[in-house]
């Protein structure tokens, strides 16, 4: 029986040896595939990543961007030649991922706006019925997961993570689902346009 046990007090847990490593040594271990070392890195620099993401995309999408950036950090670490340059490399990577996120968000907005403009145009040509009803009709034709994902994202304003929790999907699965949903909605608009053109 150990002396600590004789006193009746539980033994103190041994310190994690990874925590005592400097940043460069920790980066080197993580780059070699050491997941525990990467977790320690995330603990050290997670707040920095989130702060950079917030400055680029705002508070609403910062968590999603930070999660995406950390995933790419893990995948890209083996390509980092100088572990001492990790902080600058990390900052650039987060900013690049945030810029890509902004571009994707802009494309999504453009696609939905174009679909809305098409519906408004056809509604004016065909009747005085409310275009919102026509939009709802097209969305209702989508498969359940696509329809729900669109409504939750663009009507309720949920994040990808929140949608993923409701649908039991990962971040990237939600992103893929929304891209498919927008493509399906655009295809339906084009189909209706071609039908109307043939009946003209």
N, C-alpha and C positions, 0 to 999 in steps of 0.2 A: 504494500500500500504506500502511495507517495506521501511525502510530508504535507502537501497541500490538502490531501484527503483527510489526514489525521486532525487537522484543525477544524474540519467541518465546513470549510469554505470551498466553493468550486474553483477548479483551476482556471486561470485566465487563459483565453484562447491565444494561441501563438500568432504573432503578427504575420500578415501576408508578405512573403519575401518580395513579391512583385511591387508592392506599394513603396518599397524603399529604393527602387530603381529610378534613375533620372529619366527624363522624357526620351532622350535619344535611345537609351538601352531598351526602354519599353516599346518604342516604335519598331526597333529591330526585331524584337521577339514577336510582336504582333504581325509584322510583315512576313515572318516565317510561318505564319499560320497558327500562332498561339492565341486561342480565343480568350483565355483568361487575361492575358496581357492587353488584348483589345478592350475588354470590359473595363479594365483599370484606366485605359486611355479615355474611354467614353466618360468615365467618372470625372476625370480631370478636365476634359475639354468640352463636355456636353453643353455646359452653360454658354461657352463661347460660340459653339455652333448655333444654338438656339438664338442667341443675341444677334448674330450676323443674319440669320434667316429673318428675324423680325424686322430688322432695318431694311431688308430688301423687299419682302412681300407682305409685311404687316402681321399683326398678332393672329389673325384668323387662320392663315395658312402656314404659319411658322413651324408648327409641330410637324406637319406633313413634309415640309421642305427639309427640316432638320433630320427626320427619319430617312428620307431619301438620300441626303448627303452622307449620313453615317454609313449607309449601306454601300455607297460608292467609295467611301474611305476604306472600308474593309476590303473591297475588291481591288482597289488601286494601290494599296500600300506596297505590294511587292515591286511596283515600278518606281517607288521613291528611292533615289540613289543616295541621298544625303539625309539620314535621320535627323541631323541637327537642324535641318530646314523645315521640319514638320509643321510648325505653327504657320509659317507663311504659305506653305503648300496647302494646308488644311483650309486656311482662309480663302485662298483662291478657288479651291474646289467647291466650298460652300457657296461662294458668290456665283460660280458658273452654274451650279445646280439650281440656284434661285433664279438666275436669268432664264434658264431653260423652262423652269416652272412658269415664269411670267409669260414666256412665248407660247407655251401650251395653253395657258389660261386665256390668252388673247385669241388664239385660234379657235378655242371652244366658243368664246363669246361671238366671234365673227360668224361661225357656222350657225349658231342658234339665231343670230340676228338675221342672217340671210334666209333661214327657213321661215322666220316670222314675216319678213318682207315679202317672200313668195306667197305666203298664206294671205297676207293683207291684200296683195295685188289681185290674187284670184278671187278673193271675197268681194272686192270692189267690182270686178268684172262680172261676176256671176249673180250676185244678189246683195242685199243689204244685211244679211245675217251676220252676227258677231263673229269676227275672226277667231276670238278666243275659243268659241265652241268648236271650230274646225281644228284648231290646234289640239284641243282636248281629244277630239275624235281620232286624230292621227296617233297621239301618244297612247291612247287606250288600245290601239291595234298592236302595239309592241308587246313582246313577251313580258311576263310579270317582272322579272328581275331588272330588265332594261327600263321598264316604265317606272318602277319604284326608285331605281337609282337616279333617273332624270328628275323626278319629282323631289326627292330628298335633297339632291344637290342644288337644283336651280329654283325650287320653290321654297323649301325649308332652309336652304343654306347650310346643310350639314357638310362636315369635312369628309375626306375619303376614309379616314379611320372610323368615324361614326357610322358611315354607310357600311363599311366592312364588318363592324360589330353586328349590325342588324342582319346582314346577309351571310355572316360567317365566312367572309372573304378577306384575303390579304389586301394590303394597299395596292399592289400592282394588279391584282385581279379586279379590283374596283375600277382602276384606271382603264384597263382593257375593256371592261363591261361598258363603261360610259362612252368610250370611243366607238364601240360597236353600236350602241344605242343611237348616238348622233348620226352615224353612217346610215343606219336603218331609217331614221327619221328623214334624212336628206333624200334617200332613195325613194321613200314613199311620196315625198313632195314631187320629185322628178317624174314618178310614175303617173301621178295625178295630172301633172302638166301635159305629159304626152297623150294621156287619155283625152283631155280636153282639146288638145290640138287636133287629134284625129276626128273628134266629133264636130269640130268647127266647120 
